[in-house]
């Protein structure tokens, strides 16, 4: 939590009570939390809080790479980025238990050349399936071959 607050301060952000509570939630959460869960947690302390405030702070934390965003089947979720220097990576996401595993390989390197008129700003590559525990005795829904 202190590391997150220090990095926010170094980036010139004011350390408000709401941001302290948000950092505490991220530091104490063992996994990912949704914007709605963050909103409900903060709303228990600040009755006048709006979703806009939560999303504005999440955008700042993402920009500073203090939190990581993962696209689950049921919506976007966030967790604290514990790496001081986050690396570019993608994710494998288990559809049954929400287990998330980083994938260090980036498919952009093998993408065919894009036209000169195209400028890629960001990209997303996530792989969904079942982890070893959830996949036992489960028939595949769709099979892909290379």
C-alpha positions in Angstrom: 0.0 0.0 0.0 2.8 2.4 0.9 4.6 1.7 -2.3 1.5 2.5 -4.3 0.9 5.7 -2.4 4.6 6.7 -2.8 4.4 6.2 -6.6 1.2 8.2 -6.8 2.8 11.0 -4.9 6.0 10.9 -7.1 3.7 11.2 -10.1 2.3 14.4 -8.7 -1.1 13.0 -7.5 -2.6 14.3 -4.3 -2.9 11.6 -1.8 -6.6 12.0 -0.8 -8.4 9.8 1.8 -10.3 8.2 -1.0 -7.0 7.2 -2.8 -5.6 5.9 0.5 -8.7 3.7 0.9 -8.5 2.5 -2.7 -4.8 1.6 -2.3 -5.7 -0.2 1.0 -8.3 -2.2 -0.9 -5.9 -3.2 -3.7 -3.1 -4.1 -1.2 -5.4 -6.3 0.9 -7.3 -8.0 -2.0 -5.8 -11.4 -2.9 -7.1 -11.2 -6.5 -8.9 -9.0 -8.9 -11.7 -6.5 -8.0 -14.2 -4.9 -10.3 -15.0 -1.2 -10.5 -18.3 -2.0 -8.9 -16.7 -3.7 -5.9 -14.3 -0.7 -5.5 -17.3 1.6 -5.7 -19.2 -0.3 -3.0 -16.2 -0.5 -0.7 -15.4 3.3 -1.0 -19.1 4.2 -0.8 -19.3 2.6 2.6 -16.9 5.4 3.7 -18.0 8.2 1.4 -21.7 8.4 0.8 -21.5 11.0 -1.9 -19.0 9.0 -4.0 -19.8 8.6 -7.7 -18.8 5.9 -10.2 -17.1 8.7 -12.2 -14.7 9.3 -9.3 -13.8 5.6 -9.2 -13.3 5.3 -12.9 -11.2 8.5 -13.0 -8.9 7.1 -10.3 -8.7 3.8 -12.0 -7.6 5.4 -15.3 -4.9 7.3 -13.4 -3.7 4.1 -11.7 -3.7 2.3 -15.0 -1.7 5.1 -16.7 0.9 5.0 -13.9 0.9 1.2 -14.2 0.0 0.8 -10.5 -2.8 -1.5 -11.3 -3.3 -4.2 -13.9 -6.5 -4.6 -15.9 -7.8 -8.0 -17.1 -10.9 -8.6 -19.2 -12.9 -11.4 -17.6 -16.0 -12.9 -19.2 -18.1 -11.1 -16.7 -16.4 -7.7 -17.0 -13.1 -5.9 -16.4 -11.3 -6.4 -13.1 -8.2 -4.8 -11.6 -5.5 -5.8 -9.2 -2.4 -4.1 -7.8 0.7 -4.3 -9.9 3.3 -5.4 -7.5 6.2 -5.1 -10.0 8.1 -1.8 -9.8 8.8 -2.1 -13.5 5.9 -3.9 -15.1 6.6 -5.9 -18.2 4.4 -6.1 -21.2 2.4 -9.4 -21.1 -0.9 -11.0 -21.9 -3.1 -13.4 -19.9 -4.5 -16.9 -19.8 -7.8 -16.7 -17.9 -9.7 -19.7 -16.5 -13.4 -19.6 -17.3 -14.3 -21.6 -14.3 -12.2 -20.2 -11.4 -10.9 -16.9 -12.8 -7.3 -18.1 -12.4 -5.0 -15.7 -14.3 -1.6 -16.6 -15.6 0.7 -14.2 -17.4 1.7 -15.0 -20.9 5.0 -13.4 -21.7 4.8 -14.1 -25.5 3.3 -11.2 -27.5 1.6 -12.1 -30.8 2.3 -8.6 -32.2 5.8 -9.7 -33.2 4.4 -12.3 -35.6 1.6 -10.1 -37.0 1.8 -9.5 -40.7 3.0 -6.0 -41.6 0.4 -3.4 -41.2 -0.1 -0.6 -43.7 2.0 2.5 -43.2 -1.2 4.5 -42.6 -1.9 2.5 -39.4 -0.5 3.5 -36.0 -1.0 0.9 -33.3 -1.4 2.6 -29.9 -2.2 -0.5 -27.8 -3.4 -4.0 -28.2 -5.0 -6.8 -26.2 -4.4 -10.6 -26.4 -6.1 -12.8 -23.8 -6.5 -16.6 -23.9 -9.6 -18.1 -22.3 -10.0 -21.7 -21.3 -9.7 -24.0 -18.2 -6.7 -24.3 -15.9 -5.4 -27.8 -15.0 -7.6 -28.1 -12.0 -10.8 -27.0 -13.7 -10.1 -28.7 -17.0 -9.9 -32.3 -15.6 -12.8 -34.4 -16.9 -14.2 -31.5 -18.9 -15.0 -31.9 -22.5 -13.7 -29.0 -24.7 -16.4 -26.8 -25.9 -14.5 -25.7 -29.0 -11.3 -27.2 -30.4 -8.8 -25.1 -32.3 -6.0 -26.4 -34.4 -3.0 -24.6 -35.7 
